[in-house]
Amino acid sequence: MKHLLLLIAFLWMNVGYAQNKAGLTHQPDTSFSNYSAYLNAKKKYPDIRLVKDSVPPSIQDERNITYRTVDNTSLLIDVFRPKKAKGKRSAVIIVHGGGWRSGNRTQHYALAERLAEKGLVCFTPAYRLSTEALYPAAVLDLKEVIRWVRANAGKYHVDTNQIAILGFSAGGQLATLLGTTGNNPIFADAQSKLQKYGTQVQAIVDIDGTLAFIHPESGEGDDSKSTSAATYWFGYNKTEKPELWRQAAALTYAGPQTPPTLFINSAVDRMHAGRTDYINALNQGNVYTEVHTFPDTPHTFCLFEPWFTPTVNYITGFLNKVFPKNKSDRLE
């Protein structure tokens, strides 16, 4: 019944207001990068160190693989995995941030490499940003990523019962939405070439991503000075189509069926809007959640030392708890 009501709401939402497509520039927005974030954060935190892409000897990487072609665009994904891993391994799909408009998958190569060193198979996908396609295009692309990982599980030695979705900032919002919706028909994709594979995951890692757009704690959708990133993404402001904004919020779906979830947060409270309500919803089904907050940190903390390594340790510690393994297979 809940899915039916949401589907009816979706159909209703698409009448009444003209969608604003001014943000569809079809030009890359390069305003958010690791280096620009570093220069900005360094003003207040002069001792931070930017973590860079450097493949360890124990890791093999395969980059620039096309996982989907849609709207004449080839969407790419990269794979990082241990060279000597035996048997099936847990997997992590890492979703980049950038306000649904900027950023790119290369920003988390360092995280993928470090997690692969710990024994995980890591994937860093691209997805259509709001300069190219509006919501729910990014969601559909990332659903296809999950299908693609399942379809290629044998090649990359992935345990399809141990797939985690991880995201930072806007990527965290997307990761929690993907994790809470699983095979929900609201996000059915007629263009998928991998329909026979499911889109469910077994764990969620949210690094400073909002759980709710329309919420007392949320700062998303403030168009008072300029068009917000979320408004660009939806093509409607939250007054015109509030149901659409709720449809894209993980909090809408959170409950006993939601996978275990790890929150790693900065000191910027609005970046985890809805977290308490989300955790309360999972508690009703005794679903495991874990929260770690770094005090006095910028939103982009996970890109820099001294916070990068503890972030890696929190992720591996959480996955060791929620993914049962033989002792020989535990993450280091």
URQUIKA-V411487 format. One record per residue. RES is the residue in one small letter. PHI is phi in whole degrees, -180 to 180 (* if undefined). OMEGA is omega in whole degrees, -180 to 180 (999 if undefined). Layout:
res phi omega
RES PHI OMEGA
RES PHI OMEGA
This chain:
res phi omega
m * -180
k -61 180
h -64 179
l -63 180
l -63 179
l -68 178
l -66 177
i -61 179
a -62 180
f -61 179
l -65 180
w -66 -176
m -64 -174
n -92 173
v -130 171
g 108 -178
y -125 175
a -78 179
q -72 180
n -84 -177
k -109 -179
a -63 -179
g -77 -180
l -81 -177
t -81 -176
h 59 173
q -126 -179
p -59 174
d -100 -176
t -101 -174
s -67 180
f -112 176
s -142 177
n -61 -177
y -71 178
s -65 177
a -65 178
y -63 -180
l -62 -180
n -70 -177
a -72 -177
k -64 179
k -61 -180
k -99 -177
y -124 -172
p -65 -176
d -94 -178
i -69 179
r -127 180
l -75 179
v -84 -173
k -115 177
d -67 178
s -156 -174
v -74 178
p -67 -179
p -59 -176
s -83 -174
i -115 171
q -113 -179
d -123 177
e -134 -170
r -117 173
n 62 175
i -91 176
t -82 177
y -101 -179
r -160 170
t -120 -177
v -144 -178
d 52 179
n 63 179
t -117 175
s -91 179
l -97 -171
l -107 178
i -143 178
d -123 -179
v -126 176
f -128 -178
r -151 179
p -67 180
k -69 -172
k -107 -179
a -65 177
k -109 177
g 73 -179
k -82 -177
r -121 172
s -67 -178
a -123 176
v -132 173
i -97 -173
i -109 -175
v -105 -177
h -76 176
g -102 -179
g 127 176
g 68 -180
w 61 -172
r -131 -176
s -130 -179
g 81 177
n -158 -172
r -65 -178
t -68 -177
q -65 -179
h -117 174
y -60 -178
a -61 179
l -65 179
a -62 -180
e -66 -179
r -68 178
l -69 176
a -65 175
e -59 -180
k -80 177
g 114 -178
l -95 171
v -96 -172
c -116 -179
f -127 178
t -120 -177
p -96 165
a -87 173
y -151 -178
r -70 178
l -90 -173
s -73 171
t -77 -176
e -110 -176
a -159 -177
l -88 175
y -51 9
p -101 -176
a -53 -179
a -61 180
v -65 -179
l -65 177
d -61 -177
l -73 170
k -61 178
e -66 175
v -59 -180
i -61 177
r -61 -178
w -63 177
v -61 178
r -65 -179
a -65 -178
n -107 -177
a -59 -180
g -64 -179
k -63 -174
y -104 176
h 59 -179
v -96 171
d -82 -175
t -72 173
n -94 -179
q -138 177
i -111 177
a -110 173
i -112 -176
l -126 176
g -151 178
f -115 176
s 59 176
a -59 175
g -66 175
g -68 175
q -60 180
l -66 -180
a -62 180
t -70 177
l -64 177
l -61 -178
g -68 -178
t -86 -177
t -102 175
g 45 -179
n -92 -179
n -55 -177
p -67 177
i -58 -179
f -107 173
a -62 -173
d -129 -178
a -65 -179
q -88 -180
s -65 176
k -94 -174
l -127 -173
q -57 -175
k -74 -180
y -99 -179
g -79 -180
t -115 179
q -81 173
v -124 -175
q -113 177
a -159 -179
i -129 172
v -125 -178
d -112 178
i -103 175
d 59 176
g -112 -178
t -67 177
l -99 -177
a -153 178
f -84 -180
i -105 -170
h -164 -180
p -56 -178
e -90 -172
s -86 174
g -109 -177
e -74 174
g 85 177
d -84 -178
d -102 -174
s -66 -178
k -106 178
s -162 -180
t -64 -178
s -76 179
a -60 -179
a -67 178
t -64 174
y -60 -175
w -67 -178
f -80 -174
g 80 175
y -140 171
n -80 -172
k -75 173
t -82 -180
e -69 -175
k -135 -178
p -61 -180
e -65 178
l -66 179
w -66 177
r -72 180
q -61 -177
a -89 -177
a -99 179
a -59 -179
l -60 179
t -60 -173
y -110 -173
a -61 180
g 179 -176
p -61 -179
q -87 -177
t -73 177
p -65 173
p -51 -173
t -132 175
l -108 174
f -110 172
i -122 -169
n -128 172
s -84 177
a -85 -179
v -89 -170
d -60 -175
r -65 -179
m -77 175
h -126 179
a -54 178
g 88 -176
r -61 -178
t -63 179
d -64 178
y -62 180
i -62 178
n -61 179
a -66 179
l -72 180
n -62 179
q -62 177
g -111 -179
n 55 177
v -84 -175
y -69 172
t -134 -179
e -145 -178
v -130 173
h -132 -180
t -122 176
f -91 180
p -70 176
d 51 -179
t -132 174
p -79 178
h -57 -176
t -89 -173
f -51 -172
c -70 179
l -87 -171
f -130 163
e -82 19
p -92 -175
w -100 -176
f -63 -177
t -63 175
p -60 177
t -63 177
v -58 -179
n -66 177
y -64 -179
i -65 -178
t -68 177
g -63 179
f -64 -178
l -67 174
n -63 180
k -78 -171
v -96 177
f -109 -179
p -64 -178
k -144 167
n -70 -178
k -57 -179
s -69 -178
d -102 -176
r -67 -179
l -69 -176
e -80 999
